[in-house]
Amino acid sequence: MKHVFIINSQSAEKKRKRLTEEIHRLFPEDEAVIEVTDHPGHAKQLARQYASEGTMLRIYACGGDGTLHEVVNGVLGFSHVQVAVIPIGTGNDFIKAFPSYRSQDFLCLENYQDAKLAKSDVLMVDEEASINTVSAGLDVKVAYHVDKFKQLPFAHGVLPYFLGLLVSMAGSISEDLIVEIDGRREAFSDYLFVVAGNGRCYGGGYCPAPKARVDDGWFDYSLIRKVSRAKIITLSGKYKKGTHLAYKEFVRDGRAKTMRIWTGGKRIRLNLDGELYETSDPLITLAEQKIHLALPNPRSGASG
Ligand SMILES: Nc1ncnc2c1ncn2[C@@H]1O[C@H](COP(=O)(O)OP(=O)(O)OP(=O)(O)O)[C@@H](O)[C@H]1O
């Protein structure tokens, strides 16, 4: 089998260097290929290019959830391709859907020598697949502003995140939307967060869908209506732990196959695995077992 490592060039240099050394140490030269992205969308392009060759292949998405998102979209429809996740990004929330693993287990390449094979469902919006979460609401607004601040020359480290959060919280924090779950209209109309989760966590550790499983043929949803800014602060700890579901007066949850977010034809920004995407009246559907995952097998490796 051919092993293709697609490495996000924007990941921390130290992590990339360590990973590259490990690849050279463990794989014979003719079995492994290392590709480093040089523009947004490149990981998808590379994944599609290798998948199209038709030979048995494992692609290692080395970066954050954005890199995984691109690789998943590149290999969609190619059932001979396995996808592995090497979490050298920032949030890496997708792997939190596998609570029996530590993130170290995913990082140790020896653990993939006798990898555990599993399948994952994906969430579809238009032609775009998300393996972890699709969301609308305040998180999208924050991500949008953080992206804008990141482009400023003086904004480094946590500054763009801080400024993005500040600007988002200063404006309107909720969205007027109609949400339909499996054809049934939900009662709320002003939403703080609308999340469909194939995975459990997003946004660097928030846990909107604590019961989600990636292979069960369902997505879990969490709909949170507008609350005061003060309440957001007290609730955010619970949202991180996934215990927010107990607050039935402003949270609805469950599992479903489809979610329609009606926007009256207006364009809305969504967060697909951490990547921003714009569309109108989005329909989110679950597509079963579309991705073949290669999960680490710590017993076969040496992550101890
Ligand atoms: N050479 C490049 N220049 C600019 N952007 C790039 C380049 N290569 C990849 N990208 C972009 O980087 C983003 C992916 O980042 P990724 O999500 O992997 O890391 P992260 O943001 O650190 O992690 P996470 O999403 O888990 O927090 C994607 O939007 C992708 O298009």
The ligand as an SDF file (V2000), in Angstrom:
LIG
                    3D

 31 33  0  0  0  0  0  0  0  0999 V2000
    0.1030   27.1110    2.2020 N   0  0  0  0  0  0  0  0  0  0  0  0
   -1.0140   27.5600    2.7230 C   0  0  0  0  0  0  0  0  0  0  0  0
   -1.2420   28.8920    2.8430 N   0  0  0  0  0  0  0  0  0  0  0  0
   -2.3760   29.3580    3.4120 C   0  0  0  0  0  0  0  0  0  0  0  0
   -3.3600   28.5870    3.9080 N   0  0  0  0  0  0  0  0  0  0  0  0
   -3.1830   27.2640    3.8230 C   0  0  0  0  0  0  0  0  0  0  0  0
   -2.0170   26.6780    3.2250 C   0  0  0  0  0  0  0  0  0  0  0  0
   -2.1350   25.3330    3.3130 N   0  0  0  0  0  0  0  0  0  0  0  0
   -3.3180   25.0890    3.9190 C   0  0  0  0  0  0  0  0  0  0  0  0
   -3.9500   26.2290    4.2140 N   0  0  0  0  0  0  0  0  0  0  0  0
   -5.2480   26.4210    4.8830 C   0  0  0  0  0  0  0  0  0  0  0  0
   -5.1000   26.0800    6.2590 O   0  0  0  0  0  0  0  0  0  0  0  0
   -6.3940   25.7490    6.7560 C   0  0  0  0  0  0  0  0  0  0  0  0
   -6.3360   24.4660    7.4990 C   0  0  0  0  0  0  0  0  0  0  0  0
   -5.8070   24.6700    8.7220 O   0  0  0  0  0  0  0  0  0  0  0  0
   -6.0580   23.4920    9.7290 P   0  0  0  0  0  0  0  0  0  0  0  0
   -7.4900   23.4760   10.0890 O   0  0  0  0  0  0  0  0  0  0  0  0
   -5.5080   22.2490    9.1950 O   0  0  0  0  0  0  0  0  0  0  0  0
   -5.2160   23.9070   10.9370 O   0  0  0  0  0  0  0  0  0  0  0  0
   -5.6840   24.6130   12.2680 P   0  0  0  0  0  0  0  0  0  0  0  0
   -6.5730   25.7500   11.9560 O   0  0  0  0  0  0  0  0  0  0  0  0
   -4.4140   24.8590   13.0300 O   0  0  0  0  0  0  0  0  0  0  0  0
   -6.4330   23.4280   13.0080 O   0  0  0  0  0  0  0  0  0  0  0  0
   -7.9200   23.2610   13.5580 P   0  0  0  0  0  0  0  0  0  0  0  0
   -8.8540   23.5450   12.4190 O   0  0  0  0  0  0  0  0  0  0  0  0
   -7.9980   21.8330   13.9980 O   0  0  0  0  0  0  0  0  0  0  0  0
   -8.0190   24.2390   14.6930 O   0  0  0  0  0  0  0  0  0  0  0  0
   -7.2890   25.5270    5.5740 C   0  0  0  0  0  0  0  0  0  0  0  0
   -8.1670   26.6250    5.4680 O   0  0  0  0  0  0  0  0  0  0  0  0
   -6.3240   25.4710    4.4100 C   0  0  0  0  0  0  0  0  0  0  0  0
   -6.9050   25.8800    3.2250 O   0  0  0  0  0  0  0  0  0  0  0  0
  1  2  1  0
  2  3  1  0
  2  7  2  0
  3  4  2  0
  4  5  1  0
  5  6  2  0
  6  7  1  0
  6 10  1  0
  7  8  1  0
  8  9  2  0
  9 10  1  0
 10 11  1  0
 11 12  1  0
 11 30  1  0
 12 13  1  0
 13 14  1  0
 13 28  1  0
 14 15  1  0
 15 16  1  0
 16 17  2  0
 16 18  1  0
 16 19  1  0
 19 20  1  0
 20 21  2  0
 20 22  1  0
 20 23  1  0
 23 24  1  0
 24 25  2  0
 24 26  1  0
 24 27  1  0
 28 29  1  0
 28 30  1  0
 30 31  1  0
M  END
$$$$
